[in-house]
Amino acid sequence: MSKRKGIMSEHLKEEIAKELGVYDIVKSDGWGNVSSRNCGNMVKKAIEIANRNSMQ
């Protein structure tokens, strides 16, 4: 069974995590320990960025 490749780049995920203040959790414990609420906030932020970029 193949692993799915993420849509967001690692760099973008890290930048959003830093902006939302959860990067320390990612750095020390990995993505699996980020709460679902914070993951949802990251998705919202990524959508905002994508919408902003598509308007340009």
N, C-alpha and C positions, 0 to 999 in steps of 0.2 A: 504494500500500500504506500503510495507516494505522499510526501508531506506537502501541504499547501503552502505556496509562497505568499507571504503577506503583501498586501497592496501598498501599504505605507513603507517607505524606506526606514531603515534603522535610524538614520540621521534625523529624519522628521519626527519619529517617535521620541527620540531622546530630547530634541528641542522642545517638543510639546510637554514632555514630562518635566523638564526643567522649568518651563513657564508656569506649570500648574503646581510645582513644588513637590513632585513625587519622584524626582530623579534619584534622590538618595536611596529610596527603597529599591528602585531598579538596580542601582549600582551595587548595593550590598546583598540583596536577596533575590534579584531577578524579576522578570516580568510577571511571573506566576504569583507573586505576593502583592501585586498592586490590586487594590480593592476594585470591585466591579463598578462602584460609583465613580472612582477615578478613571477607570477605563472608559466609561461612558462619557465622562467629561473630555477625555482625550479625543474620542471619536467626534464629539460635537465641535471641538476646536479644529480638528482636521477638515471637517465639512466646511466650517467657516472659511478656512484658508483656501480650500478648493473653490468655493463660490467666489471669493475675492479674486482669485487668480483667473477664473473664467470670465469675469466681468471686464478684465483689462484688455 
